[in-house]
Amino acid sequence: MKTANPLLTLSVKAAENLTKNLCVTNTGEIASAQSTFLGVCYADTDQNEEAPIIAKGTALCIASQAITAGSVVVADDNGKVAPASATTFTKDIVGLAQDEAAADGDTIRVLLR
């Protein structure tokens, strides 16, 4: 069983409904490829409620595509993680994939940056 190991959990007021295991910004929105990454949502959270966010440690994240274990990952436009490429290294790095993802929707462990 894959588990999270949060070392630092912060709270942020949810600007929209947040889904567990998606990347979140410091303004409480689901992260996009162009936004500033704060951490990974630790529980489904309704808008205007305080959301628990894993900022450091190992978090469970939803993959947007196939990912090789050991790959550097970034947030995509839906808050899921995707492998970083030469063009995405200018974006906020989410962390290092600890597991392999075979397809969109797989849950993997990510060692947060």
Backbone as a chain_set.jsonl record, in Angstrom:
{"seq": "MKTANPLLTLSVKAAENLTKNLCVTNTGEIASAQSTFLGVCYADTDQNEEAPIIAKGTALCIASQAITAGSVVVADDNGKVAPASATTFTKDIVGLAQDEAAADGDTIRVLLR", "coords": {"N": [[0.843, -1.183, 0.0], [0.573, 2.173, -0.881], [1.661, 5.028, 0.831], [1.407, 8.323, 2.232], [3.908, 10.473, 3.638], [3.937, 12.949, 5.416], [6.009, 15.676, 6.248], [5.864, 18.355, 6.717], [2.995, 20.083, 7.131], [0.777, 22.442, 5.924], [-1.831, 24.937, 6.14], [-4.299, 26.254, 3.963], [-6.651, 28.582, 2.762], [-9.226, 27.355, 0.84], [-9.737, 28.305, -2.432], [-11.366, 27.254, -4.25], [-13.235, 24.189, -4.72], [-11.245, 21.614, -3.558], [-9.427, 18.726, -4.474], [-8.297, 15.755, -2.978], [-4.892, 14.782, -3.188], [-4.138, 16.323, -5.365], [-2.099, 18.919, -6.842], [-1.556, 22.11, -5.348], [-1.842, 25.706, -5.172], [-0.373, 28.608, -3.505], [-2.461, 30.302, -3.182], [-4.664, 28.801, -2.783], [-5.784, 27.452, -4.922], [-6.293, 24.922, -7.467], [-3.306, 23.77, -8.772], [-1.686, 24.907, -11.758], [0.178, 24.542, -14.822], [1.443, 26.975, -15.052], [1.395, 28.16, -12.573], [2.337, 28.96, -9.131], [3.631, 26.477, -7.174], [2.538, 25.186, -4.092], [2.008, 22.9, -2.479], [0.664, 19.585, -1.878], [-2.689, 18.655, -1.815], [-4.144, 17.247, 1.054], [-6.576, 16.272, 1.787], [-9.946, 16.016, 0.617], [-11.48, 19.11, 0.121], [-13.83, 21.639, 0.704], [-14.733, 24.708, -0.99], [-13.668, 27.763, 0.476], [-13.072, 26.633, 2.921], [-10.516, 25.569, 5.265], [-7.766, 24.029, 3.89], [-5.76, 21.111, 4.267], [-2.386, 20.983, 3.446], [0.27, 19.216, 2.135], [3.483, 20.211, 2.34], [6.145, 19.519, 2.537], [7.98, 16.465, 2.445], [6.769, 13.155, 1.701], [4.253, 12.793, -0.646], [1.083, 11.565, -1.811], [0.245, 11.612, -5.172], [-1.708, 12.389, -8.078], [-1.18, 11.114, -11.228], [-0.805, 12.474, -14.545], [-0.149, 11.196, -16.782], [1.915, 8.542, -18.164], [4.658, 7.891, -16.039], [8.016, 7.58, -15.17], [9.6, 5.952, -12.452], [11.676, 7.861, -10.346], [11.786, 10.075, -11.918], [11.789, 13.639, -12.37], [9.063, 15.644, -11.497], [6.391, 17.878, -12.479], [3.598, 20.149, -12.026], [0.605, 19.745, -13.945], [-1.916, 21.33, -16.028], [-4.175, 20.628, -14.632], [-3.662, 20.126, -12.013], [-2.53, 17.677, -11.621], [0.38, 15.478, -11.597], [3.133, 15.53, -13.884], [5.744, 14.294, -16.011], [8.754, 16.17, -15.953], [10.159, 18.154, -18.551], [12.644, 19.404, -20.847], [11.542, 21.852, -21.489], [9.844, 22.349, -19.387], [11.307, 22.798, -17.115], [11.499, 25.376, -16.257], [9.325, 25.833, -14.76], [7.678, 25.504, -11.534], [9.069, 22.919, -9.734], [7.604, 19.972, -8.644], [8.489, 17.591, -7.421], [10.21, 14.44, -6.904], [9.43, 11.518, -8.519], [8.51, 8.59, -6.869], [7.428, 6.23, -7.551], [6.306, 4.257, -10.363], [4.072, 5.407, -12.847], [1.541, 4.149, -14.844], [-0.429, 5.254, -16.405], [-2.739, 8.015, -17.039], [-4.333, 9.156, -14.123], [-3.32, 7.303, -12.342], [-2.093, 6.781, -9.027], [0.723, 7.964, -7.407], [3.669, 7.978, -5.313], [5.346, 10.93, -4.37], [8.337, 12.481, -3.685], [8.499, 15.447, -2.265], [9.838, 18.541, -3.43]], "CA": [[0.0, 0.0, 0.0], [1.304, 3.43, -0.948], [1.231, 5.962, 1.871], [2.076, 9.617, 2.33], [4.702, 10.702, 4.842], [4.094, 14.406, 5.488], [6.933, 16.234, 7.239], [5.376, 19.708, 6.985], [1.645, 20.3, 6.611], [0.297, 23.811, 6.074], [-3.236, 25.085, 5.759], [-4.58, 27.37, 3.075], [-8.081, 28.7, 2.493], [-9.522, 26.856, -0.503], [-10.396, 29.265, -3.322], [-12.302, 26.426, -5.01], [-13.246, 22.84, -4.16], [-9.955, 20.96, -3.793], [-9.454, 17.267, -4.44], [-7.146, 15.109, -2.358], [-3.789, 14.296, -4.028], [-3.817, 17.239, -6.459], [-1.195, 20.02, -6.505], [-2.279, 23.322, -4.957], [-1.046, 26.934, -5.103], [-0.428, 29.33, -2.227], [-3.726, 31.038, -3.127], [-5.74, 27.855, -2.534], [-6.358, 26.978, -6.178], [-5.622, 23.776, -8.065], [-2.137, 24.263, -9.504], [-1.583, 24.737, -13.206], [1.567, 24.536, -15.274], [2.013, 28.318, -14.938], [1.207, 28.716, -11.229], [3.329, 28.684, -8.107], [3.289, 25.268, -6.425], [2.712, 25.212, -2.636], [2.062, 21.543, -1.966], [-0.332, 18.631, -2.347], [-3.863, 18.617, -0.937], [-4.136, 16.02, 1.868], [-7.965, 15.848, 2.011], [-10.952, 16.751, -0.155], [-11.81, 20.324, 0.874], [-14.786, 22.532, 0.059], [-14.349, 26.108, -1.15], [-13.677, 28.632, 1.656], [-12.627, 25.888, 4.102], [-9.063, 25.45, 5.366], [-7.3, 22.771, 3.309], [-4.438, 20.656, 4.697], [-1.49, 20.884, 2.299], [1.604, 18.666, 2.41], [4.471, 21.079, 1.698], [7.431, 18.8, 2.558], [7.834, 15.046, 2.748], [6.288, 12.337, 0.593], [2.811, 12.943, -0.836], [0.458, 10.807, -2.888], [-0.161, 12.522, -6.236], [-2.358, 11.772, -9.228], [-0.41, 11.307, -12.45], [-1.57, 12.848, -15.732], [0.333, 10.347, -17.877], [2.936, 7.597, -17.714], [5.809, 8.518, -15.386], [9.022, 6.628, -14.722], [10.099, 6.182, -11.096], [12.925, 8.614, -10.346], [11.645, 11.274, -12.762], [11.373, 14.914, -11.806], [7.698, 15.927, -11.95], [5.822, 19.22, -12.342], [2.133, 20.144, -12.097], [0.014, 20.068, -15.241], [-2.98, 22.334, -15.909], [-5.289, 20.103, -13.831], [-3.18, 19.812, -10.672], [-1.897, 16.357, -11.601], [1.812, 15.554, -11.875], [3.598, 15.087, -15.192], [7.208, 14.335, -16.054], [9.353, 17.432, -16.398], [10.954, 18.073, -19.775], [13.54, 20.56, -20.97], [10.751, 23.081, -21.538], [9.097, 22.569, -18.146], [12.177, 23.041, -15.973], [11.338, 26.752, -15.797], [8.16, 25.831, -13.877], [7.938, 24.983, -10.196], [9.213, 21.471, -9.645], [6.837, 19.374, -7.546], [9.383, 16.693, -6.704], [10.8, 13.272, -7.533], [8.503, 10.382, -8.502], [9.035, 7.415, -6.18], [6.782, 5.069, -8.157], [5.971, 4.362, -11.772], [2.666, 5.548, -13.22], [1.336, 3.571, -16.17], [-1.386, 6.032, -17.194], [-3.479, 9.096, -16.392], [-5.174, 8.741, -13.012], [-2.587, 6.477, -11.379], [-1.607, 7.485, -7.844], [2.121, 7.647, -7.113], [4.329, 8.74, -4.247], [6.293, 11.937, -4.851], [9.162, 13.149, -2.679], [8.334, 16.864, -2.617], [11.086, 19.303, -3.536]], "C": [[0.882, 1.237, 0.0], [0.759, 4.368, 0.123], [2.023, 7.262, 1.761], [2.876, 9.657, 3.623], [4.965, 12.197, 4.94], [5.062, 14.816, 6.595], [6.528, 17.643, 7.636], [4.017, 19.861, 6.322], [1.222, 21.72, 6.938], [-1.198, 23.839, 5.817], [-3.363, 26.328, 4.895], [-6.084, 27.387, 2.842], [-8.334, 28.31, 1.037], [-10.291, 27.894, -1.313], [-11.422, 28.571, -4.214], [-12.345, 25.061, -4.31], [-11.94, 22.158, -4.545], [-10.097, 19.457, -3.614], [-8.166, 16.738, -3.848], [-6.182, 14.612, -3.436], [-3.525, 15.138, -5.277], [-2.903, 18.35, -5.948], [-1.997, 21.307, -6.312], [-1.309, 24.503, -4.901], [-1.157, 27.567, -3.717], [-1.69, 30.174, -2.101], [-4.928, 30.104, -2.988], [-6.454, 27.364, -3.779], [-5.63, 25.715, -6.629], [-4.504, 24.317, -8.942], [-2.274, 24.015, -10.996], [-0.107, 24.78, -13.565], [2.23, 25.903, -15.102], [1.961, 28.883, -13.517], [2.342, 28.331, -10.282], [2.852, 27.536, -7.233], [3.556, 25.47, -4.931], [2.896, 23.809, -2.094], [0.929, 20.712, -2.546], [-1.462, 18.552, -1.331], [-3.958, 17.244, -0.255], [-5.542, 15.495, 2.144], [-8.876, 16.64, 1.091], [-11.43, 17.918, 0.697], [-12.764, 21.187, 0.069], [-14.237, 23.944, -0.007], [-14.583, 26.871, 0.147], [-13.368, 27.917, 2.966], [-11.1, 25.861, 4.106], [-8.636, 24.064, 4.884], [-5.943, 22.39, 3.89], [-3.571, 20.388, 3.468], [-0.152, 20.312, 2.755], [2.606, 19.509, 1.627], [5.849, 20.413, 1.624], [7.166, 17.359, 2.962], [7.435, 14.283, 1.502], [4.774, 12.442, 0.532], [2.341, 11.968, -1.911], [-0.068, 11.816, -3.898], [-0.814, 11.731, -7.361], [-1.559, 12.125, -10.477], [-1.323, 11.679, -13.618], [-1.213, 11.982, -16.937], [1.339, 9.361, -17.303], [4.143, 8.36, -17.164], [6.741, 7.404, -14.931], [9.455, 6.972, -13.301], [11.462, 6.86, -11.185], [12.876, 9.879, -11.174], [11.299, 12.5, -11.931], [9.987, 15.206, -12.366], [7.305, 17.363, -11.646], [4.304, 19.087, -12.378], [1.693, 20.421, -13.527], [-1.123, 21.058, -15.014], [-4.192, 21.871, -15.105], [-4.864, 19.716, -12.416], [-2.578, 18.432, -10.535], [-0.403, 16.531, -11.866], [2.125, 14.952, -13.235], [5.119, 15.114, -15.186], [7.7, 15.683, -16.566], [10.135, 17.168, -17.678], [11.847, 19.303, -19.818], [12.757, 21.865, -20.964], [10.01, 23.36, -20.242], [9.998, 22.855, -16.953], [12.135, 24.481, -15.498], [10.148, 26.867, -14.848], [8.56, 25.314, -12.505], [8.004, 23.469, -10.233], [8.424, 20.983, -8.438], [7.745, 18.456, -6.745], [9.873, 15.554, -7.568], [9.842, 12.098, -7.391], [9.176, 9.18, -7.845], [8.488, 6.112, -6.769], [6.595, 5.321, -9.642], [4.471, 4.546, -11.928], [2.523, 5.006, -14.633], [0.469, 4.468, -17.046], [-1.975, 7.161, -16.361], [-4.359, 8.519, -15.288], [-4.49, 7.831, -12.003], [-2.122, 7.347, -10.213], [-0.188, 7.006, -7.546], [2.605, 8.454, -5.918], [5.321, 9.692, -4.881], [7.02, 12.524, -3.644], [9.185, 14.613, -3.061], [9.66, 17.591, -2.542], [11.353, 20.133, -2.301]], "O": [[1.824, 1.338, 0.785], [-0.454, 4.486, 0.3], [3.15, 7.289, 1.266], [2.557, 8.957, 4.585], [6.05, 12.673, 4.605], [4.949, 14.362, 7.734], [6.806, 18.084, 8.751], [3.9, 19.777, 5.099], [1.3, 22.152, 8.088], [-1.764, 22.862, 5.327], [-2.643, 27.311, 5.067], [-6.716, 26.336, 2.736], [-7.731, 28.867, 0.12], [-11.379, 28.311, -0.917], [-12.245, 29.226, -4.854], [-11.559, 24.817, -3.396], [-11.572, 22.127, -5.719], [-10.796, 18.984, -2.717], [-7.078, 17.213, -4.173], [-6.606, 14.088, -4.467], [-2.771, 14.718, -6.155], [-2.928, 18.685, -4.763], [-2.977, 21.56, -7.012], [-0.122, 24.337, -4.623], [-1.933, 27.119, -2.873], [-1.966, 30.709, -1.027], [-6.074, 30.548, -3.063], [-7.596, 26.911, -3.707], [-4.494, 25.465, -6.226], [-4.722, 25.213, -9.756], [-2.894, 23.045, -11.432], [0.746, 25.026, -12.713], [3.456, 25.982, -15.016], [2.445, 29.991, -13.286], [3.185, 27.491, -10.598], [1.787, 27.617, -6.622], [4.652, 25.872, -4.54], [3.831, 23.55, -1.336], [0.319, 21.071, -3.553], [-1.222, 18.402, -0.133], [-3.863, 16.21, -0.915], [-5.696, 14.395, 2.675], [-8.611, 17.809, 0.811], [-11.75, 17.736, 1.872], [-12.534, 21.438, -1.114], [-13.394, 24.338, 0.799], [-15.58, 26.649, 0.835], [-13.399, 28.543, 4.025], [-10.466, 26.101, 3.079], [-9.093, 23.05, 5.411], [-5.06, 23.241, 4.0], [-3.972, 19.657, 2.563], [0.487, 20.857, 3.656], [2.585, 19.521, 0.396], [6.635, 20.723, 0.728], [6.244, 17.074, 3.726], [7.723, 14.706, 0.383], [4.088, 12.211, 1.527], [3.101, 11.595, -2.804], [-0.752, 12.77, -3.526], [-0.511, 10.556, -7.57], [-1.297, 13.297, -10.745], [-2.476, 11.252, -13.672], [-1.879, 12.026, -17.971], [1.586, 9.347, -16.097], [4.589, 9.346, -17.75], [6.296, 6.403, -14.37], [9.656, 8.142, -12.977], [12.301, 6.478, -12.001], [13.813, 10.677, -11.145], [10.605, 12.407, -10.919], [9.75, 15.04, -13.562], [7.8, 17.982, -10.704], [3.782, 18.028, -12.723], [2.307, 21.218, -14.237], [-1.274, 21.574, -13.906], [-5.137, 22.637, -14.917], [-5.616, 19.054, -11.7], [-2.156, 18.049, -9.444], [0.036, 17.594, -12.305], [1.481, 14.003, -13.681], [5.72, 15.879, -14.433], [7.131, 16.257, -17.494], [10.701, 16.09, -17.862], [11.801, 20.144, -18.92], [13.256, 22.881, -20.481], [9.586, 24.492, -20.011], [9.49, 23.131, -15.866], [12.681, 24.791, -14.439], [9.981, 27.897, -14.196], [9.643, 24.755, -12.332], [7.08, 22.815, -10.719], [8.562, 21.52, -7.339], [7.77, 18.531, -5.517], [9.949, 15.667, -8.792], [9.478, 11.721, -6.277], [10.284, 8.8, -8.224], [9.021, 5.032, -6.514], [6.712, 6.451, -10.117], [3.687, 3.912, -11.222], [3.298, 5.364, -15.52], [0.598, 4.461, -18.271], [-1.748, 7.255, -15.155], [-5.047, 7.518, -15.491], [-5.024, 7.608, -10.916], [-1.797, 8.519, -10.401], [0.069, 5.806, -7.446], [2.023, 9.479, -5.563], [6.047, 9.328, -5.806], [6.391, 13.004, -2.701], [9.806, 14.993, -4.054], [10.5, 17.293, -1.694], [12.364, 20.832, -2.233]]}, "num_chains": 1, "name": "protein.A"}
